[in-house]
Amino acid sequence: MAGSEHPVTPFVDGYPQGTHGQHPGALAEVPRISVAVRSTDPLTLSGLHEQLRPRPEILLCSDSTAERPQVTIVGTDTVDEPALVVLRHIRRTSTSRVLLIVRTIDEQKLVSAAECGVAGVVRRSEVTPEHLVQVIGTVARGEGHLPSDLLGRLLEQVGRLQGQVLGPRGLHFTGLAAREVDVLRLVAEGYDTADIATKLAYSERTIKNVLHSVMTRLQLRNRTHAVAYAMRQGLI
């Protein structure tokens, strides 16, 4: 019977059409991250392009496209001087966040890469399309990514540097010296300049100079702002 026949669903370009004549994917379009790929090795460059080109989340950029990359991938064997030159150039000329794909890397090379603005690192042996796209998304959101073993060793190195090099000189990674931390701690406890000078055995002028130096160097508006900064850094 004619009434029992199933209605025919039209297809366009191989996709069944909905009630509004749209492809199903058009109803939930995936946001795309613009990505540029750089490498001095043609095989690495080709391999990264092959992994990313089919991904709907990624928009590959080239020198001929007007699209500015949100993330720039740099593929290299190791973080040697030529690689650092490339990383420094990207940092100077682009607002793109950098993801480093590297065959081998240690803590020292990682520090050098970080100084050049690298936001994420993936070992070449761990690169799969799914993992690569996931890390690209992480870096594009302003977050960082490191292999877990590298992160652990880097934290150990930072601890040694603070304890053996910076600490004995009265310095901190936060940019505050031990005397500055002491002054801010007393400000946070409600003491005025005269009280702080008495407790720390400094002149009032020295206390004022310490606070002025902290606020100027770190671009803090006032004493309250300086105390809030020290609290966020976990110093007081």
SULZITA-V41507 format. One line per field, one symbol per residue. ss: DSSP state (H for helix, E for strand, - for the rest). psi: psi as a letter, one per 40 degrees, with the letter a starting at -180 (. if undefined). Layout:
ss->???
psi->???
This chain:
ss->-HHH------EE--EE-------HHHHH----EEEEEEE--HHHHHHHHHHHH----EEE----------EEEEEE----HHHHHHHHHHHHH---EEEEEE----HHHHHHHHH--EEEEEEHHH--HHHHHHHHHHHH----E--HHHHHHHHHHHHHHHHHHHHHH--------HHHHHHHHHHH----HHHHHHHH---HHHHHHHHHHHHHH-----HHHHHHHHHH----
psi->ideeihihhiihfehhhadefiiddddghhhihhhihhiehddddddddddddeheehhhiideiehhhdhhhhhidigaddddddddddddeieiihhhhidiiadddddddddeeheihhideehiddddddddddddeeiihiiddddddddddddddddddddeefiideehidddddddddddeeiadddddddefiiddddddddddddddefidaddddddddddefd.
